[in-house]
Amino acid sequence: MSAQADSIHPKPPFPTRHPSTPTLALTRRASRQSSSSGNEEVEKFARQMEAAFSERERQIAEAEARLADRARDLDEMEALLRARESLIAATRLRDSKNRMEITPREAAALNQLKEELERQEASLREARAAIREREAFLEESENRLFAKVQEQQEKETELEQREEELVARAIHSSENEPAAVAATNTPARAYDEFRE
């Protein structure tokens, strides 16, 4: 085993701080009883993988949405911070005598702050509308998925019933087989229209 391990995992030609990680070696599983059960397992595994992929895609989409929201919030906070800084800078420059008068620089800073607040309010309205649309889409998707699952379950039930019927027919035909064999062993009469 160690000779095989050495051939698979050769030692590096130079000393390293970290041990080398072994490569992944997959072992082949023993074959199943029939190919149909193997196909069923493959289909089941494929469905599980599809479900896992869709869950990961959903998580990625949610993470991207959170990151976009966070980036938008940071941009808005940065714009507010710049507007506040310009307002503070304008108030410091004002003379101590003219406390009641607003300088043009302060007025511009206040207008800029007002515009920024209006822009943020509009973006918040858009975000709320997008959230409502997303919730409606999610609800519609869940309803469609539920309907598909229900339809799939009905199909599975129907297939199981058909399979049970076929098994029952096979059992019934095997029980009636001796009578059928006896009936086939009797010679067939030739059809004679005058004797009938």
Secondary structure, DSSP 8 states (H G I E B T S, - for coil): -HHHHHHHS---SS--SS--------------S-HHHHHHHHHHHHHHHHHHHHHHHHHHHHHHHHHHHHHHHHHHHHHHHHHHHHHHHHHHHS-SS-SSS--HHHHHHHHHHHHHHHHHHHHHHHHHHHHHHHHHHHHHHHHHHHHHHHHHHHHHHHHHHHHHHHHHHHHHHHHHHHHHHHHHHS------TTT-
